[in-house]
């Protein structure tokens, strides 16, 4: 059973050091303590926190998430709120979903109605008529990726 520091655990979980410390104080994270009083977190505890059935801080998904299953939107991504910024009528909500981020621009009224705060569990529901897909540049060229150069047309 490998033990890691709170800072290393925070990096693996994709949250800040202070967030993990708050979870420890609230009893949401199981730790061991060194003789000097420093907290250490096991890899199995980190896996428990990253488990898709549970949200950040070991909390179960909100009951309201089950009601969402009745929507026609199939792309539902469970994560937690990493950042909330409100400016005027709109706000920006950044979710961490595993090791990925998703940013949504929603109304400030919606942020207030949902009472969204950093560290809260949240569900991103994606329903769109447009989806953009990109491929990262190839690290090494493969036979599929290599194409013969197109002949240049000379103009006279």
HELIX and SHEET records of a PDB file:
HELIX    1   1 UNK A    6  UNK A   13  1                                   8    
HELIX    2   2 UNK A   17  UNK A   25  1                                   9    
HELIX    3   3 UNK A   43  UNK A   50  1                                   8    
HELIX    4   4 UNK A   56  UNK A   58  5                                   3    
HELIX    5   5 UNK A   64  UNK A   67  1                                   4    
HELIX    6   6 UNK A   68  UNK A   70  5                                   3    
HELIX    7   7 UNK A  108  UNK A  114  1                                   7    
SHEET    1   A 3 UNK A   3  UNK A   5  0                                        
SHEET    2   A 3 UNK A  39  UNK A  42 -1                                        
SHEET    3   A 3 UNK A  32  UNK A  33 -1                                        
SHEET    1   B 4 UNK A 100  UNK A 107  0                                        
SHEET    2   B 4 UNK A  90  UNK A  97 -1                                        
SHEET    3   B 4 UNK A  75  UNK A  87 -1                                        
SHEET    4   B 4 UNK A 121  UNK A 126 -1                                        
END                                                                             
